[in-house]
Amino acid sequence: MPLTGQGRRNGRILTRPEDGDQLQPGEILVTSTTNIGWTPLFPKAAAIVTDVGAPLSHAAIVARELGIPVVVGCGDATAKLVTGDRIVVDGGQGTVRILEKIRESEDQTES
């Protein structure tokens, strides 16, 4: 489900809202799904991408209210992207494009 607008920044993969301190202002939040616990992170994000979601999902509603570009229901964004990938989220078209893929990072091996 797209929301008009575009975000072109580095992505940040998060699996739980408790790790929200890792989200830097202006990054694109990429996660599997959201609920009310994620809400405080939204104002820091340039855009939101979720694997699961629909027009009435939490991410879609909150992003729309805050005017943040969002694409929900991507299916596998958290599997295809890694933190630091430069991506474009086009809410109007409902697309997420990778502009620059980072190399395998230490972040992935530290998990």
C-alpha positions, 0 to 999 in steps of 0.5 A: 500500500503506497503513500504519496511521497518519496524518501531517498536515504540509507535504510535501517533494518530493525526487528524490534522497537526496543532497538529504536535507538539505532535508527538515526534521524532521516534513515528509512525504517525497514522492518517486518511489521509495526504496531503501537510500540513502533510509533515513537520511531516514525518521526525520526524516519524519512520513510517506512518500509514493511514486509507485511501490511495493508491500507489499514495496517499500523504503519500505513495509518501512522505514516499517512498521519505524519506525512511520511512516505510508506510502502507496506506489504513488500514481502521480503524487504528485510531479507533483501536489504541490509542496514546502510543500503541506499534506497528510494521509497516511492509511496506514490508508486508503491516501490522500493528501489536499491540505489547502492548496495553496501558490502557485507557489513560487520553489522551482519556478522555481529548479530 
